[in-house]
């Protein structure tokens, strides 16, 4: 099991390519063939880091939008 994890952590896709794949997953648009290729090439460490960053940016964006709507008086 440890060898499998070490091997997976050395997969060839760059962090930028991983961010792109994670962004597609956030949007929910991905072809089946591209998804299968990503599964075999993505570095799981990069996926976790990109997922956490993506989730944090998503939450931050929502908070900023809510603050903007509340401060503009549109909501009330």
matplotlib code that plots the C-alpha trace (Angstrom):
import matplotlib.pyplot as plt

x = [0.0, 2.8, 4.5, 1.2, 0.9, 4.6, 4.0, 0.8, 2.5, 5.1, 2.6, 3.5, 0.9, 2.0, 0.2, -1.2, -2.7, -4.1, -5.7, -7.3, -8.7, -10.0, -11.6, -13.4, -14.7, -16.0, -17.9, -19.1, -18.2, -15.8, -15.7, -15.5, -12.3, -10.6, -11.7, -10.2, -6.9, -6.8, -7.4, -4.4, -2.1, -3.1, -0.9, -3.2, -1.2, -1.8, -5.5, -5.9, -4.1, -5.9, -9.2, -8.6, -7.5, -10.5, -13.0, -11.4, -11.7, -15.3, -16.3, -14.4, -16.1, -19.5, -18.8, -17.6, -20.8, -23.0, -21.2, -21.5, -25.2, -25.9, -23.9, -25.4, -28.9, -30.2, -31.2, -33.3]
y = [0.0, 2.4, 1.7, 2.5, 5.8, 6.7, 5.7, 7.8, 10.8, 10.8, 10.9, 13.2, 15.9, 19.3, 21.3, 23.6, 20.7, 19.4, 22.8, 22.7, 19.2, 20.2, 23.4, 21.3, 19.1, 22.1, 23.2, 19.7, 19.6, 16.9, 14.3, 10.7, 10.1, 13.1, 12.1, 8.6, 10.1, 12.4, 9.6, 7.8, 10.8, 13.1, 13.3, 12.8, 15.3, 18.0, 17.1, 17.5, 20.9, 22.2, 21.1, 22.9, 26.0, 25.8, 25.3, 28.2, 30.5, 29.4, 30.2, 33.5, 34.5, 33.7, 35.7, 38.7, 38.5, 38.4, 41.4, 43.3, 42.6, 43.5, 46.7, 47.9, 47.8, 45.5, 42.8, 45.0]
z = [0.0, 0.8, -2.5, -4.4, -2.6, -3.3, -7.0, -7.2, -5.7, -8.5, -11.3, -14.2, -14.4, -13.2, -10.5, -13.1, -15.0, -11.8, -11.0, -14.4, -13.8, -10.4, -11.8, -14.4, -11.6, -9.6, -12.7, -13.4, -17.1, -18.1, -20.9, -19.8, -21.7, -20.2, -16.8, -17.2, -18.4, -15.4, -12.9, -14.2, -14.4, -11.5, -8.5, -5.4, -3.3, -6.0, -6.2, -2.4, -2.3, -5.4, -4.0, -0.7, -2.5, -4.9, -2.0, -0.1, -3.1, -3.7, -0.2, -0.2, -3.5, -2.0, 1.2, -0.9, -3.1, -0.1, 1.6, -1.7, -2.1, 1.6, 1.4, -1.9, -0.4, -3.2, -0.6, 1.6]

ax = plt.figure().add_subplot(projection="3d")
ax.plot(x, y, z, "-o")
ax.set_aspect("equal")
plt.show()
